[in-house]
Amino acid sequence: MKPYRAVFSARFRMLLQYRTAALAGCATQLFWGIIRMMIFAGFYAVSTATQPMTYPEVVNYIWLGQATILLTIMHSDAEVRSMIRSGAVVYEMARPVDLYRLWYCRAVAGRAAPLLLRMLPIFLVAFLCFGFALPASPVAGLLWALATVGALLLASSFSALLTITHLWTIAGDGVNRILPMFIYAFSGMIVPLPFFPDSLQPLLRLLPFRGVADTPFRIYMGHIPPAEAVLAVLHQLAWTTVLILFGNWLLRRGTRRLVVQGG
């Protein structure tokens, strides 16, 4: 495990240096958070039906989403993508480490560092200025932290899969546009999942996408009680395990027939 810890630590510390970019990202997410608050304020002002969430709960949902939006913005590893295109990936394959674990550690570090840089400032500003509330209970706060770690691991497994697909494609732009669209829509980042039709709720609960955003958000608000929250975290970990196993299989299949024509 020492090589993987070293890769994670080096990449994590390198990305912590981009503080100015993180501040710019905070400003962007605060702007879009205010826009989304205005949209839902207008919706609640004219709606006469009973909604699955109150407006203050939606406000919490919005700011949790803006603070952790990097978990739902899926993309492949730009450096690994460049190595695959140039042929320099053979140097990665020659290292005495498991290639999937190496890329997965890079994916986790690549999300964890920017997430920490953005999350705390957004939470602070939203709490002071825009009605963001504390967790429903101390237990809910602890379970939310655990579920957020689960969301990080799950999102990183998606990113690793996107990176592996470049072994078969020239540019990889197709899958890098299609899969993130599904994840962003069905994780609750556009519309909170409780607002989806009842007929879709069983499918949404089964799919892995809710584990990236909706699960930790609703645990934070107390929508998912502690007993169910444990099952929700296990749902995250189960899908993470499935995607990691699939990623390992796909990578072995890809490298078995890989032909390098450059580098």
N, C-alpha and C positions, 0 to 999 in steps of 0.2 A: 504493500500500500504506500510505501514511502515515495516512489516516483510520482504517483498520482496526487499525493498531498503536495508535493513540490510544484507540480504543474498548476494545481488549483491555487496555491499560495502566490506563485509568481504572477499568474494572470489576474488574480483578485487585486493584488497590490498595484499592478500596473494600471488597471482600470480605475482605481481610486484616485488617480492623479487627474482625471478629467472632471474637475470640480466646476469649471466654467460651463462646460457642456451640460452638466447636471442642473445647474442653476437655470440655464436657458430652457431645459426640459421642464423644470418646475414651473416656470412662467407660462409655458405652453399649456401644461396640464391644468393649471389654475384657470387660465382663460377658458378652456373647453369645459371645465367643471362648472364655471359660472353659466356658460351657455346652456348646458344640460339642466342645471337647476331652473333656469328661466323657462325652458321647454316644459318640464314637468310641473312647474308652478302654474303655467297656463292650462295644462291638461287637468290638473286637480281643480282649477278655478271653474271650469265649465262642465266637469264630469259630475253626474248625479248618481252613478252606479257605485256600489261598494267595491273598493279596490283591495287587492290582496296585501298591499303595503300602505302605510300612512305616508304622508309627504315627508315628515322628519326621517322616517326610515329610508325613504328613497334618497334623501340628501346624504345620509350616511353611506348608502350603497354607492352613490356617485363618487364621493370623495375617497372611499376605499378603492374604487376602480381607478380613479385618476392617480392615486399614490402608487398603485401596484400595476399600472398599465403595461409595464415592461414584461410582465409574465404572460401577457396575451399577444404581444407583438412578436410573431414567430418569424424567424429567419435562420438561414444556415450560417455556419461559421465562415466569415469572409476569408480568413487566412487559409483555412483548410480548402475552401472552394478554389482559391487562387493556386494552391499547391496541386490540386487535382488537375486543373486546367494546364498548368505548366509542366506537370510530370514530376514535380518535386515531392509528391506524395510518397514516392518510393523511399525517401529518407525516413518518413514517418513509419512506414511499414517495416523498415530495417531495425527500428528501435527494439530493445529487449523488453517490451511492455505490451499489454493487451491494447490493440488499437481502439477498440470501442470504448474501453474505460478512459483512455487518454482523451478522446474527443468528448466524451460525456463530462469529464471533469472540467474541460475547457468551457463547455456549454453552461454548467452550473456556475462557474466563476464569472462567466461573461454576463450572467443575469444578476447574480447576487450583489456585485459591487455597485453597478448603476442603480439597482433597486434601493439599496441602503442610502445612497447619496440623494435620491429624489424623495423617498418615502417620508422621512422625518420632517423636512421643511414643509411639504405639502400638508401633512397632518397638522402641524403647528399653525399654519396660516388658516387652514379650514376650520380648526377648532376655535381660533380667536375671532374669525371674521365671518364665517359662512355656516354656522350652525352644526358643525360636525360634533358628534357626541362621543362620550367615552363608551367602552364596551358595556353590554347589558349587565355584566357581573364580572368579578375577578376571574371566576372559572371560565366564563366566555372569552375573556381576554387571553388567558393562557391557551385555551383550545384554538382560538383564532391564530395565535402565533405558531402553534403546531401545524394547523391546516395551511398556513402560509408557506411553511417549509415544505409541506407536502405538495403545494402548488408549484413551488420552485423546482422540485425534483421532477414533477410531471411535465412541466413546461420544457425543462431541459431534455427530457426524453423525446419530446416532439422535435426540438431543435436538432438533436443528434440524428433523428431519422431524416430530416430535411437535408442535413449535410451528407449523409450516406447516399441519397438519391443522385448526387452529382457524379457518382461513379458510372451512371448510365446516361447522363444527359450532357449536352455541350454547354448550355448556359444554366439550366435549372430554374429559369424564371417562372416557368409554368407552375410547378408544384409549390414554389415559394410564394406564389400569389393565391393559389386555390385553397390550400390547406389553412393558411392564416385567416382567410375569410370565414371559413366554417368555424374555426376556433373562436374568433372574435364575436361572431353572431351567437353561437350556442353556449358560450361561457357566461353570458349575461352582461357583457360590456356595452352592448348597444341598448338593449332593453332588458331590465331585470327578469330573470327566468320566471318568477311567480306571475308575471303578466302574460306569459304565453298561454295558449288555450289548454284547458284541462286534458284534452285528448292527447296532447304532446308531452305532458308531464312525465308519464312513465318512461318514454324514450329519452327525455332529457336527463332523468335520474340515472338511466343506465349508461349513457354515453360518457366518455372521460372528460369532455370539455368543461362541464360544470365545476370539476375539481380545480380548474385553473383560477376561477374567480368567484363564482356564485357560492360555492361551499364555504370558503373562509369568510366571505362577506356576511352571509346569513348566520353563521356561528357567532360572529362579532355582535350582531344585532340581537341575538337571542331567538331568532326565528327557528333555528335548529337547536333543540335542548341538548344538554351535555350527553345524555345517553345516546341520542341519535348522532351527535357530533363525532363520537368515537367511531361509529359505523361509517360516517361520511369520510373520515380520515383514512379508514381502512379501504374504502372505495378508491381514494386517491392512490394509495400505495399499491393496491392490486393492479390498477391500470398502469401505473409506473413500471411495475414488474413485467407486465405483459409487453409493454412497448420496448423495454430494455431487452427482453429476450428476443423479440422480433427484430430489433435493431442489430443485435449480435448475429442472428441468423442471416439477415440481409447483408451485413458487412462481410461475413465470411463468403457468402455467395458472390458478392461483387468483387472481392479481392482474388478469388480463386481464378477468375477469368479476366482479370484486369490486364489490359495491354497499354503500356505507356508509350506515347508517340511524341514526347517532348521532354524538356528538362535534362 
